[in-house]
Structures are given as structure tokens and as C-alpha cells.
Amino acid sequence: MAISSNIIQKLLPLLRPYLRDKNERRAYLIRALGTNTPVLNRLVWDVSVDVFITDMVEKLGEFGEIHPGQPALCALLNVIREEVNGNRKLDIDELLLQVNQELKTPTPNFVWKGVQTLKGHSELVRSVAISPNGQILASSSNDQTIKLWNLPTGKLLYTLAGHSSMVTSVAFSPDGKTLASASNLAVGDGNIKLWNVETGTLQQTLDKGLLNLRVSCVTFSPDGNTLASGNIDATIKLWQLNSGRLDNTLKGHGWDVNSVAFSRNGKILVSGGLDGAIKIWNWRTGELLHTLNRPSPSDIIGSLVSWFDSSVGVIWSVAISPDGQMIASGGSEQPIMLWNSETGKLVRILTGHSGKVYSVTFSPNGKLLASGGDDNTLRIWNYQTGELLQTLEHLSPVYCVTFSPDGQTLVSGSADSTIKLWRIHGS
């Protein structure tokens, strides 16, 4: 959404003292938006202050809301508001009202349409990930390979071979230069591998040993220094990437850890497992903050009994909203559930899939949730209201879904070995 030149002229004298150079600009915007908000990659940092502010305001306006009800530009103004007083604070309050008013125009209706089907894997597609710049798609499969695709064209760039069993998970580093992958089993080797995205070559293998059992999932911390892995031994391992060494092990799940996700601001790590538990961690200290969907480990009797209670089923996937306030979970015996990350309370239930939900993911602007399930569908939700917006179909169960950084493309991988690209269109 465009911001009027009138407001830009009012913003220039207000913002100049705080955005004088690259370091100040980055510091304030990261405080307001988090480290991985896609719009940060679109800004030109080394320009004059007035040019930067004008360009930044336009791009933040186009980006929209950092989370529901909070436009990105307003998030920045609120951060700066914390450092001023008196008339300055009143000036910012007035501008916040004007910016909100300009951005409160009716949102057009959008529909997702299939634009391309990528074929190259010979078996089930387990995981998909998109690079931070939105140019490269990575996919992994039961066929023991990883494929890198040019996302805008759908052209296959590389096939990465090196795992000796199905590749369960792929994830890009925040700078987009490294791809991490995990596999089911490795004999005489490690089953976490780091690849050079530009060349498609293997950089490093973690945790080499005589026999390494399943690593179900991997994800990078927002600062790119740590890789978290969810493992068959019910642990979450935190790897220090500078050294390639194991930094810490988080213990608390009863069985396999199927999914892990960092919050955008890096404060928490969320995990979901075969035991049906969802856990929220202060991963830097190793402290378990909340256990959802299961009794807390502090309740020893309840915890022991719960491992044999199949009524809550398996958690296959967890995701954290861009603002860090909401956790989504998908599993085997329940609908999609939305939880408050601070209190651990259940907020909303989304019903629509007729079977297991294998994957959940939030859109970058925090407005949508996408889910894939064994009913052969990919579903798009307004998770704030619980409304099912659209249902898209595959020929087989959908095991993985992800949004592009600009939120305009959705990618899904299926048991039929295909990857589908969906793009948003105004209706």
C-alpha cells in the first residue's frame, strides 16, 4: 500500500536523527521487524538519509503488516516512540493515526492458482524450502536426493547426492549461502549435511559415527550461528556452525522430535514430537518454558501415563507466526491447533482436513496459514478468524508446504513425487 507524499514529508524530519547511517538503520528496523523480515532484503542501506527514508517508507507500506493489526511502518514508529518524550511523542502519535488510516483500505480478494508442477524426484517429497532472496527452491525426497530449482522459472539447477537414506528435511541459512539437510540413517557417516548453495557441493557433515539414526528435521537460528535438529532419540541438538560441534542437547520429549522452529526474533524454539507434545524452549539457556498438549514433565505420574495415551496422537509439524505470538501445530489425531506462545494456552482450532496434517506454515506477513495433509489437499486459512479461504488439490498426500519470502508463491510437495507451485492472483 502506497504512503502519500504528504506523510513522507512529515516523516523525514522525524526520522532523520535516528536513521543517519547504515548501522542505525539496521538497528532500529531489526528491533521493529525482527531479523528475517523479507522487506529488509529489499532496502538499499548506503544512500543519503532522505533517499533512504523515502524508499524505506514506500517499501514498508508495500509490505503491509508485520503481524495482524500492526503495519510494518507503525512498528518502526513505535520503536522510535520509546526513545522520545513530550511533543515528539505527540507528533509520532499523530503520524501513527494517519499511517493507520491510509493503510486501512479494503483488502482485495485473492485466490491461489497452480502455475507449475516440478517433476524430478522419483519418490515422496518430504521437505521444501525457499532461499531468503526467493530465487532458489530446495526439495528433498525418499529417493535419497536433494534438488535445487530456480523458483521463478522452475528449472532444475542441481541434484545433490550424498545421503544414503531418505532425506527428511532441508533448510536454508539466513544468508541463503548454505543448505542444511538431514536423513533417516547413516552408516559410517553423519546424517546432517551442509551444502554450498551456489555450487551444489558438500561443505561439511555433522556428527559422523559408525551408525547414526534418524534426524527428522533441521532449522537455522535467525542469526545463522546455530542449527537445531530434531532426533529419533527424543532430543533436540543445537549445533554451533562455526566449529561444527554440538553445543547443547535439549531433553524433554518422550519419543522422536518431528519438527522444530525458531521464532523470528530468536527468543524461543518450538518443537513437536511423536509423543504428541509441543514444547517451547529458551534454547539459549536450555530452559523448558511450556509443554502443550501433554502434561508437563514436572507432573511425573501424568507424564508417564501420557506416553501411553494415544488420544492426542502425533505432532508432525509446528510453526511460529512472524510476530512470535502464535504457534500452529498439525498432527495425526487432532485438527490444526493454534497456541499463544507466551501463555501456552490453546487459542483456536482449525477444522477442515479429513485426516492427518503433515505440515503447517505461516505467510511472511502473518495473515495466512497454509497446511498440507493426507487428504491430498493444501489448505489456506485466515488463522485469526478460523476461516478456510481456499482448498488446493494434489493427487496424493501433501507432506510439506512453504511460502516464498514475499508471500506471493506457495510451494507444496506430495507423495506422488511432484512439487507444485501456486501463485496468488487478485480475483
N, C-alpha and C positions, 0 to 999 in steps of 0.2 A: 504494500500500500504506500503510495507516494505521500511524502510530507510536504506541505505547502512551503513556498519560499518565504512567506511571512514568518512562519515558526522557525525556519532555519536561521533567519536574520536575528531572531530573538535568542536562539541557542548559541550563536557564535560568541558573543561577549561573555556569556555564562560559562561556556565550556573551555574557552582558551586557556585559562590559568591551570587547568587540570590535565590537558592533553597536549602539552608543549612538545614532547618528544616521544620517540618510539617506546621507551621503557614505561613512561607514564601512561601512554595509550593502552599498552598491553595490560598493565597492572589493573587499571580501572575496568577495562572490558572483561578481563578474566574474572574479576570479583563479581561483576554483574551477570555474566552469561555462563561462566564455567569455562573449563579449558578446551573442551572439544566441540563447542557450538560451531556448526559449519560456516556461519557467516564470517567468523574470524579469518577463515582462509581466503576470503574474497576481498579483504581490506588491503589497501596499499599504505604501508606504515611510514615510509620515509618520504613524506611530502610536507609542504608547509601546513601550518596548523589550520588555516581556514579551508584549504583544499581537503585536508583530512576530515575535518568535522562535517563539511558538506557531503562528502562521499559517504562517510560513516552513517550519517543520519538517513540518507537515502537507502542505503543497504539494510540498515536495521528496520526501517519502515517496510521494505520489501519482504524481509524475513518474517515479520509478524510477531507472534507471541512466543516468549521463551517458555512459558507454561500458561495454561488457560487463565485468561483474565489479566495477564501481565505482558504487555508488549515489550520487546527487547529494548527499545529506546527508553521506555519508562523504567526498566530495570537499571539501566545505566544512570538515569537521573536520580533514582532513589539512592544509589550508592554514593553519588556526589552529595546528595542532600544530607547524608550523615556527617559530612565534614564542614558544613556551613551553619550559620545561625542568622537570626534577625531577618532583615529584609531579603537577604539572599535566599533563605529558606522559603519565604513567601513567594519570591519570584519563581522558584522551582515548582512550588505547589500550583501556581497558576499555569505554568507550562505543562505540568503533568495533566491537568484538566483539559487543556487544549489538544495535546497529543492524543489522549484517550478519545476525545470527541472526534478527531479526524479519522482515527482508526476504527471507530465503531460504525462502519458501513456494513450492509448486509453481505454475508459471505455467499458467493455463488455456489450452486450445487456442482459437485464434481463426481465423475464416475471413473473407475479404473477399467482400462481396456488392455487386453493382451496384444502385445506388439511383436513378440518374437519368442520362438521356442529353440533353446540351445540343446543340441544333441552331440554327445561325445563320450559321456560315461556309458559303461556297459551294465552297471548295476545301480541300486538305490543311491540317490543323492542324499547324503547325511547332513551336510552343512554348507551354508553360503555366507559370504562376507563381501562387503564393498569397501574399497580403499577410501581414505578420508577425502581425497580430491574427486571422488565419484567416477573415476576413469576405469578402474580395474575391478572385475568381479572374480572372486576365488570360490571354487566349489570343491567339495571332497565327497568321496563315494566308497561304497563297499567294494568297488573294483580295485582298491588299494592305491588310487591315484588322486592327485590334486590337479585341477585345471585352472589356469589364469586366462580370463577373457577380457577383451576390450568391451566395456559395458555399452558405450554409445553405439558401437557397430555390431556387437555380438561375435566378433572374430576371435577365434582361439589363438592365444599368444604362446602359451607353454603348457606342456603336461609334465608335472613334477612326479617323478617316481623315486621311491626310496623307502617307503613304508612296506612292511611285509604282511600287513593285515589291513582290514578296513580302516579308512581314515575317518575318525569320528567327529572331528572339529577343526575349523580353521578360523583365524582371527588376524586382522591387520594391526600393526603397531600404530600409535597415534600419528607418527610422521609418514606412514604409508610405505616405508622402505623395507620393512620386514614382515613376513607372513609366518605365523606360528601354526603348527599342525600337530594333531595328536592321533594316536592309533590304538587299536584294540589289544595288540600283542606284539612284543618284540623279543626275539631270542638273540642273545649276544649283541644287542644294540639297545638304544634308547627309543622310546616311542613318543617323545616330544621333539620336534624338529623346527629349526628356524631357517627360513629361506630368504634369499635376496630377491625382492620382487622385480627389480629392473632386469636382472639376468636370468632369473629362474633357477639359480644354483643354490645348493645346500650350504648354509653358513655354519651351522652348529647343531649338535644333537645333545639333548639334556638327559641326565640320569641313565647313562649307559650301564648295563649289567648283563648277567647271564640270562635272566628272564625278567621281563617287565610286563605286568598285566595291564589291563585296560585303563587308559586315561580317556574319560568320556568327554571332556570339554576343556577349552583353554580360552583365556581372555587377558588382554593387556590392561594394566592400570593406566589412568589418564595421563600420568607423566611419562609413561613408556619405560619406566625403570624396572617394573615387576611384571612377571607373568604368573597368573593364577591357573592352576589345573585342578579339575575335579577327578577323583580317582576311585577305582574299584575297592580300595581298602577303606573307604568311608572318610577319607581325608581330603582336605584342600591344601595343596602345596603351593607355596609362594617362592618363585624363583627370582633371584637377583640377576638381571640380564647382563650387567657389566661383567660379572665374574662367571656367570653360568652356574652358580652354586645355589643350593637350596637354602633359602633364608629363614623360612618358618613353616610349620605344619599346623593347620587348624583342625582340631578334632572335636566332633560333636554329633555327627551323623551316625546312624546305625548301620547303613549299607551304602552302596555306590552313590557318589555325588554326580548327578547327571548334568547340572547346569550351574554356571557361576556368572555373576555380572557385577561390575563396579559401578557405583554412582558416578555421574559426570564430574562432580566436584572432588571425587576421590576419597570421600569420608567413610563410606561403607562398602562392604562387599556382601552380596546376597547369594545364597546357594540353595539349590533344591535337590532332593535325592530320592533314591529308590525306597527309602523308609517313609516317604510321604511328608517329610519335614521340610520347612523353609526356614533358613537361618539367616539372621542379619548380624554381621560381624564388624567390629572395629578391627580391620585387618592389620593395621599398623601395630597395635598392641596385642592382638590375638584374642581380645575380649569378645565373647558371645553376648550380643545385646538383646536379641529376641529369638525365640523359637515359635514359628507359626504352624498351625495345622496339626501340631502334635504337642503332647505335654512337654514342658521344659525339662532338660536333663536334671535340674535341681530336684524335681519330683521323681525320685529314683524308682519307686514302685510303678508309678504311672508310666514312666518312660520305658521300663522293661516290658510292661503289658502292651504298650502301644506298638512295639516292634512286631508283635504277632497279630495285630489288629489290621486287617486288610481293607477296612471300610473307607479309609482316606486314600487308598491306592498309592500310586507312584507320582512324584513330581518330575515331569520331563523337561520343563523349561521355566526359567524365571527371567524377568526383565525389570529394569528400573526406569521410570519416567525421566525425561530430561531435567526436570526441576528437582529430582531426587525424592519427591514426596510420596510417590505411589509405586508399589511393587505389583506386578502381574505374575500369576502362576498358571501353568497349564499342566494337566496330568491325565491319569488313566480313569479315575473313578469319580471325578467331580467336574463341574463346569470351570470356566476361567474364573479365577478369583482375584480381586483387587484389594490390596492391603495398604494401610497407612504405614510408611516406613519408620516413622518416629514412635508411634504408639504400638505398632504391631496389630492393630485392630482391623478386622475384616470390614471393608467399605462397601463393596458391591460385588455381585455375581453376574457374570455374562453367560447366558444360556443360548445355544444355537447349534453348536456342533452335536452330532448324534453319537459320537464315540470319543476316543482318546484325543487329547490335544497335545501335539508334539512340540509346537513352537509358538512363542509369543514375542512380539517386538513392538516398541513404541515408535511413532514417527518422530523425526528430529524436532519438530515444533511442538510436540507434546499434545497434539489434538486427536491423534488416532492411535488405535491399537490394531495390529494385524495378527492373525492366528492361523495356524495350519493344523489339520487333523486327519485321522484315519477314515473320515467320511468323504475323502477325496476333495475336500474344499479348503479354500483360503478365504477367510472372512475378515472384513474391515468393520471396525467398531468406533463409535463415539463413546469412549470409555467413561467420560464424565457423566453421560446420561444413561448409559447402558444400551443405547440404540444400535442395532445391527444395520449398518449402512449399505453393505454390498456383500454378495457371496460369489466367489470366483471358483471355477472348477478345473480340476486335474482329472486324469484318467485313473489315478491311483492315490494312496495316502500321501499327504503333504508333510514332509519331515522337517522342513526348515524354511524360514521366511526372514527377509531383512529389507529395510528401507535404504535408499540412497541418501547421502548426506543432505541433499537439497529437498528431500521428501517427495520428489516427482516420479520416482521409479520404485517399484516394489518387485522383489525377486523371490521366487519360490522354487524349492527343489522337491522332487517326488520319487516315490518308489518305482515309478515307470522309467527311471533313469534320465528324465528330462528336467530342464530348468526353464521356467517361464518368466519372461519379463513383462511387467504390467506398467503402463504409464497413465498418469492422471490427465483427464480431459474435462474441460468445462462442458456442462450439459445445457 
